[in-house]
Amino acid sequence: MDYWFVGQDEFTDLVDSGGMLEWAEYGGYRYGTPRTPVVEVLEAGTHVILDIENDGAHQVKRACPRSVLVFLMPPSRDELERRLRARGDTSEADIDRRLAVADDQMLDARDHYDILVVNDELEGAISEVVSILDGPAIPDGDIAAFPQTGSGTPTRSNTE
């Protein structure tokens, strides 16, 4: 899907009318996923993958209890810090802020996500996510009818 940019008033109207599947404010900006395009894709029999932060994922889970939340986990905090530094475009203050946010997100993911995929090798992590999508997409398009998941939080590592 493409990004859509709307003004503050239109965004507020979408939130107030239930037109957003999920939304959050980050860095002084509001981001979200409009509900209608997601439903249309599901009705077409196609999986939907949302690249969203934890607050948005919780909103999706509340709206669609049978959705499957997958969290891409770094192999370690040290490796995450190494990756951030290797980018070369991130200030020290931003690295510290991102690591603090990541710490909170990883703790939250362990308690609230259905599947954790450890991204210790890119191709393996991609294969793991693809294997999660092996089943059919929702055939009837009912956003509340996502596949039921287990009660625990299995952790998947692409080195298993």
C-alpha distance (Angstrom), angle and dihedral (degrees) to the residues before:
residue distance angle dihedral
M1 . . .
D2 3.75 . .
Y3 3.77 128.5 .
W4 3.78 116.6 -102.6
F5 3.76 121.3 -157.2
V6 3.78 119.6 -154.3
G7 3.78 134.3 171.6
Q8 3.79 123.4 -98.5
D9 3.81 93.7 -101.8
E10 3.80 93.5 50.8
F11 3.80 91.0 47.0
T12 3.81 90.3 51.4
D13 3.82 90.2 48.9
L14 3.82 90.4 51.5
V15 3.81 91.4 50.5
D16 3.82 93.0 45.9
S17 3.81 93.6 47.8
G18 3.83 95.2 48.0
G19 3.78 91.1 -109.8
M20 3.80 92.2 131.5
L21 3.79 119.7 76.4
E22 3.79 88.4 -162.3
W23 3.76 138.2 -12.4
A24 3.80 141.2 173.7
E25 3.76 141.1 177.9
Y26 3.78 116.0 -119.1
G27 3.78 126.9 172.0
G28 3.79 92.1 -8.2
Y29 3.82 93.6 -53.6
R30 3.79 129.9 99.7
Y31 3.79 119.8 -130.3
G32 3.76 129.2 -178.9
T33 3.77 151.4 148.1
P34 3.80 118.8 -107.4
R35 3.80 110.9 -130.3
T36 3.83 99.5 -139.3
P37 3.83 99.2 61.5
V38 3.82 90.6 48.8
V39 3.80 91.7 51.9
E40 3.82 90.9 46.9
V41 3.82 92.1 52.8
L42 3.81 91.3 48.0
E43 3.81 91.0 48.4
A44 3.81 87.4 55.0
G45 3.82 88.2 58.1
T46 3.79 96.1 -109.2
H47 3.79 127.5 131.7
V48 3.78 118.0 -114.6
I49 3.79 121.4 -142.6
L50 3.79 117.1 -169.4
D51 3.80 119.8 -163.5
I52 3.80 97.1 -153.1
E53 3.78 139.6 140.8
N54 3.79 125.0 -104.7
D55 3.82 98.8 -90.7
G56 3.79 89.9 54.4
A57 3.80 91.4 46.3
H58 3.80 90.0 54.4
Q59 3.81 89.8 51.5
V60 3.81 90.5 51.4
K61 3.81 90.8 49.3
R62 3.82 91.0 50.5
A63 3.81 91.6 48.4
C64 3.82 93.8 40.6
P65 3.82 108.6 25.3
R66 3.80 92.4 -177.8
S67 3.81 93.8 55.5
V68 3.79 116.0 116.7
L69 3.80 115.7 -124.0
V70 3.81 113.9 -154.1
F71 3.80 119.9 -172.6
L72 3.80 121.0 -161.6
M73 3.79 104.2 -141.1
P74 3.81 125.2 -164.2
P75 3.80 113.6 -124.6
S76 3.82 89.1 -115.4
R77 3.77 140.9 -13.5
D78 3.81 89.3 -109.0
E79 3.79 90.5 55.3
L80 3.80 91.0 48.7
E81 3.79 89.8 52.5
R82 3.82 90.5 47.7
R83 3.82 90.7 51.7
L84 3.81 92.4 48.9
R85 3.80 91.6 50.1
A86 3.82 92.6 45.5
R87 3.80 90.2 59.7
G88 3.78 88.3 70.3
D89 3.80 93.3 -154.6
T90 3.79 100.3 86.2
S91 3.80 125.8 91.2
E92 3.79 121.4 -132.2
A93 3.81 90.6 -110.9
D94 3.80 90.9 50.6
I95 3.81 91.5 48.6
D96 3.81 90.0 52.4
R97 3.83 91.1 48.0
R98 3.80 93.0 47.2
L99 3.80 92.3 48.8
A100 3.81 91.1 50.8
V101 3.81 90.5 50.2
A102 3.81 90.5 46.1
D103 3.81 91.2 51.7
D104 3.81 90.3 55.3
Q105 3.81 93.0 43.5
M106 3.81 93.7 50.1
L107 3.81 91.9 50.1
D108 3.79 90.0 48.3
A109 3.81 92.0 47.2
R110 3.79 92.3 55.5
D111 3.81 89.5 57.4
H112 3.80 102.4 36.6
Y113 3.79 112.2 25.4
D114 3.79 123.8 88.4
I115 3.81 96.9 -143.1
L116 3.79 132.4 20.0
V117 3.80 116.1 -157.8
V118 3.79 114.3 -163.7
N119 3.79 108.4 -140.9
D120 3.78 99.5 -151.5
E121 3.82 93.5 134.0
L122 3.82 120.4 23.4
E123 3.82 100.2 -139.2
G124 3.80 91.5 47.1
A125 3.81 92.2 49.1
I126 3.80 90.2 49.9
S127 3.81 90.7 50.2
E128 3.79 90.2 49.7
V129 3.80 92.9 52.4
V130 3.81 91.0 45.8
S131 3.81 89.8 52.3
I132 3.79 89.3 55.5
L133 3.80 87.7 57.9
D134 3.82 94.8 52.0
G135 3.80 93.1 107.0
P136 3.78 123.2 78.5
A137 3.78 121.3 -83.6
I138 3.78 116.7 -111.0
P139 3.82 103.9 -65.1
D140 3.79 98.1 -160.2
G141 3.81 95.2 45.5
D142 3.80 92.5 -129.1
I143 3.78 103.7 149.1
A144 3.81 90.0 -152.7
A145 3.82 90.9 56.2
F146 3.79 100.2 71.6
P147 3.83 114.1 144.7
Q148 3.79 113.4 -74.3
T149 3.78 114.4 -111.8
G150 3.77 131.4 -153.0
S151 3.77 123.1 -92.6
G152 3.79 98.2 -113.2
T153 3.78 131.3 64.6
P154 3.78 106.8 -111.5
T155 3.77 114.2 -159.9
R156 3.77 117.0 -142.2
S157 3.74 122.4 -163.7
N158 3.77 120.5 -169.2
T159 3.78 89.2 -135.7
E160 3.82 94.5 64.7
